[in-house]
């Protein structure tokens, strides 16, 4: 929308995330014609520094503005620290609120 930002989460719950998978997904975003302002790449297993650097280099080559790469453990830590209510909703079956006012 006008003045808004677009964020895309590329999630692959693989034991080992591959560069080929991420590169293919980034290229699909480019082919779609609408590059998001921010991309998060999230893999289920460990993501080493070499793969992180390679993913970020590929994103820069494709002219993405901002790319973050998280392992599954990093995602869980961020949710625990920044949005624990999401864990309750996804893991304990707590219902989502119907309105924004009910979220607080």
Jmol script that loads the backbone (N, CA, C; Angstrom):
load data "model"
ATOM      1  N   UNK A   1       0.816  -1.180   0.000  1.00  0.00           N
ATOM      2  CA  UNK A   1       0.000   0.000   0.000  1.00  0.00           C
ATOM      3  C   UNK A   1       0.870   1.257   0.000  1.00  0.00           C
ATOM      4  N   UNK A   2       0.261   2.408  -0.257  1.00  0.00           N
ATOM      5  CA  UNK A   2       1.020   3.652  -0.343  1.00  0.00           C
ATOM      6  C   UNK A   2       1.635   3.987   1.007  1.00  0.00           C
ATOM      7  N   UNK A   3       2.928   4.280   0.990  1.00  0.00           N
ATOM      8  CA  UNK A   3       3.628   4.656   2.202  1.00  0.00           C
ATOM      9  C   UNK A   3       3.948   3.492   3.121  1.00  0.00           C
ATOM     10  N   UNK A   4       3.437   2.321   2.832  1.00  0.00           N
ATOM     11  CA  UNK A   4       3.680   1.161   3.671  1.00  0.00           C
ATOM     12  C   UNK A   4       4.953   0.439   3.276  1.00  0.00           C
ATOM     13  N   UNK A   5       5.262  -0.561   4.029  1.00  0.00           N
ATOM     14  CA  UNK A   5       6.418  -1.380   3.714  1.00  0.00           C
ATOM     15  C   UNK A   5       5.968  -2.819   3.540  1.00  0.00           C
ATOM     16  N   UNK A   6       6.742  -3.551   2.786  1.00  0.00           N
ATOM     17  CA  UNK A   6       6.445  -4.964   2.562  1.00  0.00           C
ATOM     18  C   UNK A   6       7.572  -5.801   3.144  1.00  0.00           C
ATOM     19  N   UNK A   7       7.197  -6.838   3.845  1.00  0.00           N
ATOM     20  CA  UNK A   7       8.151  -7.767   4.441  1.00  0.00           C
ATOM     21  C   UNK A   7       7.783  -9.172   4.003  1.00  0.00           C
ATOM     22  N   UNK A   8       8.800  -9.965   3.648  1.00  0.00           N
ATOM     23  CA  UNK A   8       8.579 -11.347   3.249  1.00  0.00           C
ATOM     24  C   UNK A   8       9.402 -12.250   4.160  1.00  0.00           C
ATOM     25  N   UNK A   9       8.781 -13.339   4.616  1.00  0.00           N
ATOM     26  CA  UNK A   9       9.466 -14.353   5.395  1.00  0.00           C
ATOM     27  C   UNK A   9       9.594 -15.592   4.520  1.00  0.00           C
ATOM     28  N   UNK A  10      10.819 -15.977   4.228  1.00  0.00           N
ATOM     29  CA  UNK A  10      11.084 -17.201   3.472  1.00  0.00           C
ATOM     30  C   UNK A  10      11.490 -18.263   4.484  1.00  0.00           C
ATOM     31  N   UNK A  11      10.602 -19.206   4.728  1.00  0.00           N
ATOM     32  CA  UNK A  11      10.848 -20.223   5.748  1.00  0.00           C
ATOM     33  C   UNK A  11      11.024 -21.592   5.101  1.00  0.00           C
ATOM     34  N   UNK A  12      12.059 -22.284   5.533  1.00  0.00           N
ATOM     35  CA  UNK A  12      12.310 -23.640   5.066  1.00  0.00           C
ATOM     36  C   UNK A  12      12.637 -24.488   6.285  1.00  0.00           C
ATOM     37  N   UNK A  13      11.721 -25.339   6.667  1.00  0.00           N
ATOM     38  CA  UNK A  13      11.934 -26.166   7.851  1.00  0.00           C
ATOM     39  C   UNK A  13      12.742 -27.405   7.473  1.00  0.00           C
ATOM     40  N   UNK A  14      13.891 -27.156   6.883  1.00  0.00           N
ATOM     41  CA  UNK A  14      14.792 -28.231   6.483  1.00  0.00           C
ATOM     42  C   UNK A  14      15.826 -28.428   7.571  1.00  0.00           C
ATOM     43  N   UNK A  15      16.311 -29.658   7.709  1.00  0.00           N
ATOM     44  CA  UNK A  15      17.389 -29.917   8.653  1.00  0.00           C
ATOM     45  C   UNK A  15      18.618 -29.106   8.261  1.00  0.00           C
ATOM     46  N   UNK A  16      18.815 -28.975   6.950  1.00  0.00           N
ATOM     47  CA  UNK A  16      19.946 -28.188   6.459  1.00  0.00           C
ATOM     48  C   UNK A  16      19.476 -27.305   5.304  1.00  0.00           C
ATOM     49  N   UNK A  17      19.464 -26.010   5.531  1.00  0.00           N
ATOM     50  CA  UNK A  17      19.083 -25.048   4.509  1.00  0.00           C
ATOM     51  C   UNK A  17      20.177 -25.000   3.449  1.00  0.00           C
ATOM     52  N   UNK A  18      19.780 -24.966   2.181  1.00  0.00           N
ATOM     53  CA  UNK A  18      20.773 -24.908   1.104  1.00  0.00           C
ATOM     54  C   UNK A  18      20.744 -23.546   0.414  1.00  0.00           C
ATOM     55  N   UNK A  19      21.888 -23.165  -0.102  1.00  0.00           N
ATOM     56  CA  UNK A  19      21.972 -21.917  -0.850  1.00  0.00           C
ATOM     57  C   UNK A  19      21.054 -21.969  -2.066  1.00  0.00           C
ATOM     58  N   UNK A  20      20.992 -23.105  -2.737  1.00  0.00           N
ATOM     59  CA  UNK A  20      20.145 -23.251  -3.922  1.00  0.00           C
ATOM     60  C   UNK A  20      18.690 -22.946  -3.630  1.00  0.00           C
ATOM     61  N   UNK A  21      18.181 -23.411  -2.485  1.00  0.00           N
ATOM     62  CA  UNK A  21      16.788 -23.160  -2.102  1.00  0.00           C
ATOM     63  C   UNK A  21      16.561 -21.667  -1.904  1.00  0.00           C
ATOM     64  N   UNK A  22      17.450 -21.022  -1.165  1.00  0.00           N
ATOM     65  CA  UNK A  22      17.284 -19.593  -0.881  1.00  0.00           C
ATOM     66  C   UNK A  22      17.430 -18.770  -2.158  1.00  0.00           C
ATOM     67  N   UNK A  23      18.436 -19.091  -2.959  1.00  0.00           N
ATOM     68  CA  UNK A  23      18.660 -18.366  -4.207  1.00  0.00           C
ATOM     69  C   UNK A  23      17.437 -18.462  -5.110  1.00  0.00           C
ATOM     70  N   UNK A  24      16.882 -19.652  -5.215  1.00  0.00           N
ATOM     71  CA  UNK A  24      15.685 -19.857  -6.034  1.00  0.00           C
ATOM     72  C   UNK A  24      14.516 -19.026  -5.517  1.00  0.00           C
ATOM     73  N   UNK A  25      14.322 -19.016  -4.209  1.00  0.00           N
ATOM     74  CA  UNK A  25      13.215 -18.247  -3.623  1.00  0.00           C
ATOM     75  C   UNK A  25      13.410 -16.747  -3.832  1.00  0.00           C
ATOM     76  N   UNK A  26      14.637 -16.256  -3.674  1.00  0.00           N
ATOM     77  CA  UNK A  26      14.909 -14.832  -3.906  1.00  0.00           C
ATOM     78  C   UNK A  26      14.650 -14.469  -5.368  1.00  0.00           C
ATOM     79  N   UNK A  27      15.054 -15.341  -6.278  1.00  0.00           N
ATOM     80  CA  UNK A  27      14.835 -15.081  -7.699  1.00  0.00           C
ATOM     81  C   UNK A  27      13.345 -15.078  -8.039  1.00  0.00           C
ATOM     82  N   UNK A  28      12.559 -15.901  -7.355  1.00  0.00           N
ATOM     83  CA  UNK A  28      11.110 -15.900  -7.563  1.00  0.00           C
ATOM     84  C   UNK A  28      10.509 -14.563  -7.129  1.00  0.00           C
ATOM     85  N   UNK A  29      11.024 -14.012  -6.040  1.00  0.00           N
ATOM     86  CA  UNK A  29      10.544 -12.699  -5.604  1.00  0.00           C
ATOM     87  C   UNK A  29      10.857 -11.640  -6.655  1.00  0.00           C
ATOM     88  N   UNK A  30      12.059 -11.692  -7.219  1.00  0.00           N
ATOM     89  CA  UNK A  30      12.448 -10.735  -8.258  1.00  0.00           C
ATOM     90  C   UNK A  30      11.539 -10.895  -9.470  1.00  0.00           C
ATOM     91  N   UNK A  31      11.304 -12.129  -9.875  1.00  0.00           N
ATOM     92  CA  UNK A  31      10.470 -12.401 -11.054  1.00  0.00           C
ATOM     93  C   UNK A  31       9.037 -11.934 -10.839  1.00  0.00           C
ATOM     94  N   UNK A  32       8.596 -11.910  -9.577  1.00  0.00           N
ATOM     95  CA  UNK A  32       7.239 -11.458  -9.267  1.00  0.00           C
ATOM     96  C   UNK A  32       7.044  -9.970  -9.473  1.00  0.00           C
ATOM     97  N   UNK A  33       8.144  -9.229  -9.591  1.00  0.00           N
ATOM     98  CA  UNK A  33       8.058  -7.820  -9.917  1.00  0.00           C
ATOM     99  C   UNK A  33       7.880  -6.859  -8.755  1.00  0.00           C
ATOM    100  N   UNK A  34       7.713  -7.365  -7.564  1.00  0.00           N
ATOM    101  CA  UNK A  34       7.529  -6.494  -6.407  1.00  0.00           C
ATOM    102  C   UNK A  34       8.495  -6.904  -5.308  1.00  0.00           C
ATOM    103  N   UNK A  35       9.625  -6.230  -5.248  1.00  0.00           N
ATOM    104  CA  UNK A  35      10.601  -6.568  -4.212  1.00  0.00           C
ATOM    105  C   UNK A  35      10.151  -5.999  -2.875  1.00  0.00           C
ATOM    106  N   UNK A  36      10.168  -6.829  -1.854  1.00  0.00           N
ATOM    107  CA  UNK A  36       9.814  -6.325  -0.531  1.00  0.00           C
ATOM    108  C   UNK A  36      10.924  -5.426   0.021  1.00  0.00           C
ATOM    109  N   UNK A  37      10.559  -4.623   1.005  1.00  0.00           N
ATOM    110  CA  UNK A  37      11.533  -3.757   1.664  1.00  0.00           C
ATOM    111  C   UNK A  37      12.477  -4.556   2.548  1.00  0.00           C
ATOM    112  N   UNK A  38      11.978  -5.675   3.059  1.00  0.00           N
ATOM    113  CA  UNK A  38      12.769  -6.490   3.962  1.00  0.00           C
ATOM    114  C   UNK A  38      12.442  -7.961   3.733  1.00  0.00           C
ATOM    115  N   UNK A  39      13.481  -8.797   3.785  1.00  0.00           N
ATOM    116  CA  UNK A  39      13.321 -10.238   3.628  1.00  0.00           C
ATOM    117  C   UNK A  39      13.972 -10.923   4.819  1.00  0.00           C
ATOM    118  N   UNK A  40      13.246 -11.862   5.402  1.00  0.00           N
ATOM    119  CA  UNK A  40      13.786 -12.711   6.452  1.00  0.00           C
ATOM    120  C   UNK A  40      13.889 -14.120   5.897  1.00  0.00           C
ATOM    121  N   UNK A  41      15.068 -14.706   5.959  1.00  0.00           N
ATOM    122  CA  UNK A  41      15.292 -16.086   5.550  1.00  0.00           C
ATOM    123  C   UNK A  41      15.430 -16.892   6.837  1.00  0.00           C
ATOM    124  N   UNK A  42      14.561 -17.887   7.019  1.00  0.00           N
ATOM    125  CA  UNK A  42      14.553 -18.666   8.249  1.00  0.00           C
ATOM    126  C   UNK A  42      14.661 -20.145   7.897  1.00  0.00           C
ATOM    127  N   UNK A  43      15.682 -20.789   8.425  1.00  0.00           N
ATOM    128  CA  UNK A  43      15.899 -22.219   8.193  1.00  0.00           C
ATOM    129  C   UNK A  43      15.726 -22.990   9.483  1.00  0.00           C
ATOM    130  N   UNK A  44      15.249 -24.215   9.382  1.00  0.00           N
ATOM    131  CA  UNK A  44      14.980 -25.027  10.566  1.00  0.00           C
ATOM    132  C   UNK A  44      16.210 -25.414  11.358  1.00  0.00           C
ATOM    133  N   UNK A  45      17.296 -25.681  10.684  1.00  0.00           N
ATOM    134  CA  UNK A  45      18.509 -26.128  11.373  1.00  0.00           C
ATOM    135  C   UNK A  45      19.526 -25.023  11.542  1.00  0.00           C
ATOM    136  N   UNK A  46      20.745 -25.434  11.854  1.00  0.00           N
ATOM    137  CA  UNK A  46      21.845 -24.494  12.038  1.00  0.00           C
ATOM    138  C   UNK A  46      22.188 -23.846  10.692  1.00  0.00           C
ATOM    139  N   UNK A  47      22.534 -22.559  10.722  1.00  0.00           N
ATOM    140  CA  UNK A  47      22.951 -21.856   9.510  1.00  0.00           C
ATOM    141  C   UNK A  47      24.314 -21.246   9.796  1.00  0.00           C
ATOM    142  N   UNK A  48      25.335 -21.777   9.161  1.00  0.00           N
ATOM    143  CA  UNK A  48      26.696 -21.326   9.392  1.00  0.00           C
ATOM    144  C   UNK A  48      26.973 -19.944   8.821  1.00  0.00           C
ATOM    145  N   UNK A  49      28.080 -19.367   9.265  1.00  0.00           N
ATOM    146  CA  UNK A  49      28.428 -18.006   8.841  1.00  0.00           C
ATOM    147  C   UNK A  49      28.707 -17.915   7.348  1.00  0.00           C
ATOM    148  N   UNK A  50      29.297 -18.949   6.761  1.00  0.00           N
ATOM    149  CA  UNK A  50      29.581 -18.919   5.319  1.00  0.00           C
ATOM    150  C   UNK A  50      28.287 -18.879   4.510  1.00  0.00           C
ATOM    151  N   UNK A  51      27.306 -19.683   4.917  1.00  0.00           N
ATOM    152  CA  UNK A  51      26.021 -19.689   4.207  1.00  0.00           C
ATOM    153  C   UNK A  51      25.304 -18.360   4.402  1.00  0.00           C
ATOM    154  N   UNK A  52      25.341 -17.813   5.615  1.00  0.00           N
ATOM    155  CA  UNK A  52      24.725 -16.508   5.872  1.00  0.00           C
ATOM    156  C   UNK A  52      25.320 -15.441   4.945  1.00  0.00           C
ATOM    157  N   UNK A  53      26.643 -15.433   4.859  1.00  0.00           N
ATOM    158  CA  UNK A  53      27.322 -14.438   4.019  1.00  0.00           C
ATOM    159  C   UNK A  53      26.957 -14.628   2.554  1.00  0.00           C
ATOM    160  N   UNK A  54      26.882 -15.866   2.129  1.00  0.00           N
ATOM    161  CA  UNK A  54      26.540 -16.157   0.726  1.00  0.00           C
ATOM    162  C   UNK A  54      25.109 -15.724   0.408  1.00  0.00           C
ATOM    163  N   UNK A  55      24.189 -15.971   1.333  1.00  0.00           N
ATOM    164  CA  UNK A  55      22.793 -15.560   1.146  1.00  0.00           C
ATOM    165  C   UNK A  55      22.703 -14.039   1.066  1.00  0.00           C
ATOM    166  N   UNK A  56      23.383 -13.351   1.968  1.00  0.00           N
ATOM    167  CA  UNK A  56      23.346 -11.889   1.966  1.00  0.00           C
ATOM    168  C   UNK A  56      23.983 -11.312   0.708  1.00  0.00           C
ATOM    169  N   UNK A  57      25.034 -11.945   0.229  1.00  0.00           N
ATOM    170  CA  UNK A  57      25.674 -11.488  -1.014  1.00  0.00           C
ATOM    171  C   UNK A  57      24.738 -11.672  -2.207  1.00  0.00           C
ATOM    172  N   UNK A  58      24.029 -12.785  -2.242  1.00  0.00           N
ATOM    173  CA  UNK A  58      23.071 -13.037  -3.324  1.00  0.00           C
ATOM    174  C   UNK A  58      21.929 -12.029  -3.269  1.00  0.00           C
ATOM    175  N   UNK A  59      21.445 -11.750  -2.074  1.00  0.00           N
ATOM    176  CA  UNK A  59      20.370 -10.764  -1.918  1.00  0.00           C
ATOM    177  C   UNK A  59      20.839  -9.381  -2.372  1.00  0.00           C
ATOM    178  N   UNK A  60      22.054  -9.025  -2.030  1.00  0.00           N
ATOM    179  CA  UNK A  60      22.602  -7.729  -2.464  1.00  0.00           C
ATOM    180  C   UNK A  60      22.747  -7.699  -3.983  1.00  0.00           C
ATOM    181  N   UNK A  61      23.200  -8.792  -4.566  1.00  0.00           N
ATOM    182  CA  UNK A  61      23.337  -8.869  -6.028  1.00  0.00           C
ATOM    183  C   UNK A  61      21.994  -8.665  -6.712  1.00  0.00           C
ATOM    184  N   UNK A  62      20.938  -9.166  -6.081  1.00  0.00           N
ATOM    185  CA  UNK A  62      19.589  -9.036  -6.634  1.00  0.00           C
ATOM    186  C   UNK A  62      18.917  -7.725  -6.206  1.00  0.00           C
ATOM    187  N   UNK A  63      19.660  -6.871  -5.526  1.00  0.00           N
ATOM    188  CA  UNK A  63      19.225  -5.523  -5.125  1.00  0.00           C
ATOM    189  C   UNK A  63      18.113  -5.504  -4.074  1.00  0.00           C
ATOM    190  N   UNK A  64      18.133  -6.460  -3.159  1.00  0.00           N
ATOM    191  CA  UNK A  64      17.223  -6.393  -2.027  1.00  0.00           C
ATOM    192  C   UNK A  64      17.798  -5.402  -1.026  1.00  0.00           C
ATOM    193  N   UNK A  65      16.932  -4.634  -0.390  1.00  0.00           N
ATOM    194  CA  UNK A  65      17.378  -3.582   0.525  1.00  0.00           C
ATOM    195  C   UNK A  65      17.889  -4.127   1.852  1.00  0.00           C
ATOM    196  N   UNK A  66      17.139  -5.038   2.439  1.00  0.00           N
ATOM    197  CA  UNK A  66      17.494  -5.536   3.764  1.00  0.00           C
ATOM    198  C   UNK A  66      17.152  -7.016   3.867  1.00  0.00           C
ATOM    199  N   UNK A  67      18.144  -7.819   4.278  1.00  0.00           N
ATOM    200  CA  UNK A  67      17.943  -9.261   4.407  1.00  0.00           C
ATOM    201  C   UNK A  67      18.507  -9.722   5.746  1.00  0.00           C
ATOM    202  N   UNK A  68      17.711 -10.486   6.474  1.00  0.00           N
ATOM    203  CA  UNK A  68      18.151 -11.093   7.729  1.00  0.00           C
ATOM    204  C   UNK A  68      18.074 -12.600   7.568  1.00  0.00           C
ATOM    205  N   UNK A  69      19.023 -13.299   8.162  1.00  0.00           N
ATOM    206  CA  UNK A  69      19.059 -14.761   8.079  1.00  0.00           C
ATOM    207  C   UNK A  69      19.043 -15.310   9.504  1.00  0.00           C
ATOM    208  N   UNK A  70      18.036 -16.125   9.815  1.00  0.00           N
ATOM    209  CA  UNK A  70      17.883 -16.692  11.152  1.00  0.00           C
ATOM    210  C   UNK A  70      17.784 -18.209  11.074  1.00  0.00           C
ATOM    211  N   UNK A  71      18.367 -18.874  12.050  1.00  0.00           N
ATOM    212  CA  UNK A  71      18.146 -20.313  12.208  1.00  0.00           C
ATOM    213  C   UNK A  71      16.837 -20.496  12.971  1.00  0.00           C
ATOM    214  N   UNK A  72      16.363 -21.723  13.024  1.00  0.00           N
ATOM    215  CA  UNK A  72      15.158 -22.011  13.788  1.00  0.00           C
ATOM    216  C   UNK A  72      15.311 -21.648  15.258  1.00  0.00           C
ATOM    217  N   UNK A  73      16.502 -21.895  15.818  1.00  0.00           N
ATOM    218  CA  UNK A  73      16.764 -21.564  17.214  1.00  0.00           C
ATOM    219  C   UNK A  73      16.706 -20.052  17.422  1.00  0.00           C
ATOM    220  N   UNK A  74      17.274 -19.300  16.489  1.00  0.00           N
ATOM    221  CA  UNK A  74      17.225 -17.835  16.600  1.00  0.00           C
ATOM    222  C   UNK A  74      15.787 -17.328  16.531  1.00  0.00           C
ATOM    223  N   UNK A  75      14.982 -17.911  15.655  1.00  0.00           N
ATOM    224  CA  UNK A  75      13.572 -17.521  15.562  1.00  0.00           C
ATOM    225  C   UNK A  75      12.869 -17.785  16.887  1.00  0.00           C
ATOM    226  N   UNK A  76      13.095 -18.965  17.453  1.00  0.00           N
ATOM    227  CA  UNK A  76      12.459 -19.296  18.729  1.00  0.00           C
ATOM    228  C   UNK A  76      12.892 -18.330  19.828  1.00  0.00           C
ATOM    229  N   UNK A  77      14.187 -18.003  19.883  1.00  0.00           N
ATOM    230  CA  UNK A  77      14.675 -17.057  20.891  1.00  0.00           C
ATOM    231  C   UNK A  77      14.018 -15.691  20.730  1.00  0.00           C
ATOM    232  N   UNK A  78      13.890 -15.240  19.493  1.00  0.00           N
ATOM    233  CA  UNK A  78      13.260 -13.935  19.243  1.00  0.00           C
ATOM    234  C   UNK A  78      11.796 -13.947  19.667  1.00  0.00           C
ATOM    235  N   UNK A  79      11.110 -15.034  19.369  1.00  0.00           N
ATOM    236  CA  UNK A  79       9.698 -15.122  19.769  1.00  0.00           C
ATOM    237  C   UNK A  79       9.590 -15.142  21.290  1.00  0.00           C
ATOM    238  N   UNK A  80      10.438 -15.921  21.944  1.00  0.00           N
ATOM    239  CA  UNK A  80      10.400 -15.988  23.417  1.00  0.00           C
ATOM    240  C   UNK A  80      10.664 -14.625  24.046  1.00  0.00           C
ATOM    241  N   UNK A  81      11.630 -13.880  23.481  1.00  0.00           N
ATOM    242  CA  UNK A  81      12.017 -12.589  24.044  1.00  0.00           C
ATOM    243  C   UNK A  81      11.091 -11.444  23.649  1.00  0.00           C
ATOM    244  N   UNK A  82      10.623 -11.453  22.413  1.00  0.00           N
ATOM    245  CA  UNK A  82       9.904 -10.294  21.885  1.00  0.00           C
ATOM    246  C   UNK A  82       8.400 -10.501  21.738  1.00  0.00           C
ATOM    247  N   UNK A  83       7.956 -11.750  21.669  1.00  0.00           N
ATOM    248  CA  UNK A  83       6.528 -11.992  21.456  1.00  0.00           C
ATOM    249  C   UNK A  83       6.094 -13.317  22.097  1.00  0.00           C
ATOM    250  N   UNK A  84       6.241 -13.439  23.422  1.00  0.00           N
ATOM    251  CA  UNK A  84       5.890 -14.710  24.071  1.00  0.00           C
ATOM    252  C   UNK A  84       4.422 -15.100  23.887  1.00  0.00           C
ATOM    253  N   UNK A  85       3.556 -14.102  23.646  1.00  0.00           N
ATOM    254  CA  UNK A  85       2.146 -14.418  23.416  1.00  0.00           C
ATOM    255  C   UNK A  85       1.969 -15.294  22.178  1.00  0.00           C
ATOM    256  N   UNK A  86       2.881 -15.174  21.195  1.00  0.00           N
ATOM    257  CA  UNK A  86       2.780 -16.024  20.009  1.00  0.00           C
ATOM    258  C   UNK A  86       3.062 -17.481  20.337  1.00  0.00           C
ATOM    259  N   UNK A  87       4.003 -17.733  21.234  1.00  0.00           N
ATOM    260  CA  UNK A  87       4.266 -19.120  21.644  1.00  0.00           C
ATOM    261  C   UNK A  87       3.038 -19.731  22.292  1.00  0.00           C
ATOM    262  N   UNK A  88       2.377 -18.968  23.150  1.00  0.00           N
ATOM    263  CA  UNK A  88       1.165 -19.487  23.793  1.00  0.00           C
ATOM    264  C   UNK A  88       0.103 -19.807  22.749  1.00  0.00           C
ATOM    265  N   UNK A  89       0.019 -18.979  21.736  1.00  0.00           N
ATOM    266  CA  UNK A  89      -1.010 -19.193  20.718  1.00  0.00           C
ATOM    267  C   UNK A  89      -0.684 -20.377  19.818  1.00  0.00           C
ATOM    268  N   UNK A  90       0.578 -20.511  19.443  1.00  0.00           N
ATOM    269  CA  UNK A  90       0.952 -21.589  18.528  1.00  0.00           C
ATOM    270  C   UNK A  90       1.189 -22.912  19.237  1.00  0.00           C
ATOM    271  N   UNK A  91       1.717 -22.872  20.440  1.00  0.00           N
ATOM    272  CA  UNK A  91       2.094 -24.108  21.122  1.00  0.00           C
ATOM    273  C   UNK A  91       1.079 -24.584  22.151  1.00  0.00           C
ATOM    274  N   UNK A  92       0.339 -23.665  22.724  1.00  0.00           N
ATOM    275  CA  UNK A  92      -0.609 -24.035  23.769  1.00  0.00           C
ATOM    276  C   UNK A  92      -2.060 -23.888  23.322  1.00  0.00           C
ATOM    277  N   UNK A  93      -2.274 -23.475  22.077  1.00  0.00           N
ATOM    278  CA  UNK A  93      -3.625 -23.386  21.550  1.00  0.00           C
ATOM    279  C   UNK A  93      -4.425 -22.182  22.004  1.00  0.00           C
ATOM    280  N   UNK A  94      -3.755 -21.188  22.592  1.00  0.00           N
ATOM    281  CA  UNK A  94      -4.472 -19.981  23.008  1.00  0.00           C
ATOM    282  C   UNK A  94      -5.037 -19.283  21.776  1.00  0.00           C
ATOM    283  N   UNK A  95      -6.288 -18.874  21.853  1.00  0.00           N
ATOM    284  CA  UNK A  95      -6.952 -18.247  20.707  1.00  0.00           C
ATOM    285  C   UNK A  95      -6.393 -16.852  20.431  1.00  0.00           C
ATOM    286  N   UNK A  96      -6.367 -16.478  19.163  1.00  0.00           N
ATOM    287  CA  UNK A  96      -5.975 -15.122  18.777  1.00  0.00           C
ATOM    288  C   UNK A  96      -7.116 -14.173  19.125  1.00  0.00           C
ATOM    289  N   UNK A  97      -6.793 -12.949  19.532  1.00  0.00           N
ATOM    290  CA  UNK A  97      -7.842 -11.976  19.834  1.00  0.00           C
ATOM    291  C   UNK A  97      -8.587 -11.554  18.575  1.00  0.00           C
ATOM    292  N   UNK A  98      -9.817 -11.128  18.756  1.00  0.00           N
ATOM    293  CA  UNK A  98     -10.629 -10.670  17.627  1.00  0.00           C
ATOM    294  C   UNK A  98     -10.325  -9.223  17.245  1.00  0.00           C
ATOM    295  N   UNK A  99      -9.820  -8.447  18.203  1.00  0.00           N
ATOM    296  CA  UNK A  99      -9.523  -7.033  17.936  1.00  0.00           C
ATOM    297  C   UNK A  99      -8.140  -6.695  18.474  1.00  0.00           C
ATOM    298  N   UNK A 100      -7.589  -5.580  17.989  1.00  0.00           N
ATOM    299  CA  UNK A 100      -6.291  -5.110  18.442  1.00  0.00           C
ATOM    300  C   UNK A 100      -6.361  -4.756  19.931  1.00  0.00           C
ATOM    301  N   UNK A 101      -7.471  -4.176  20.358  1.00  0.00           N
ATOM    302  CA  UNK A 101      -7.632  -3.784  21.754  1.00  0.00           C
ATOM    303  C   UNK A 101      -7.511  -4.984  22.707  1.00  0.00           C
ATOM    304  N   UNK A 102      -7.934  -6.157  22.252  1.00  0.00           N
ATOM    305  CA  UNK A 102      -7.873  -7.367  23.076  1.00  0.00           C
ATOM    306  C   UNK A 102      -6.450  -7.912  23.192  1.00  0.00           C
ATOM    307  N   UNK A 103      -5.532  -7.407  22.393  1.00  0.00           N
ATOM    308  CA  UNK A 103      -4.155  -7.906  22.412  1.00  0.00           C
ATOM    309  C   UNK A 103      -3.373  -7.378  23.613  1.00  0.00           C
ATOM    310  N   UNK A 104      -3.812  -6.303  24.198  1.00  0.00           N
ATOM    311  CA  UNK A 104      -3.062  -5.696  25.298  1.00  0.00           C
ATOM    312  C   UNK A 104      -3.579  -6.110  26.649  1.00  0.00           C
TER     313      UNK A 104
END
end "model"
wireframe off; spacefill off
backbone 0.3
color backbone group
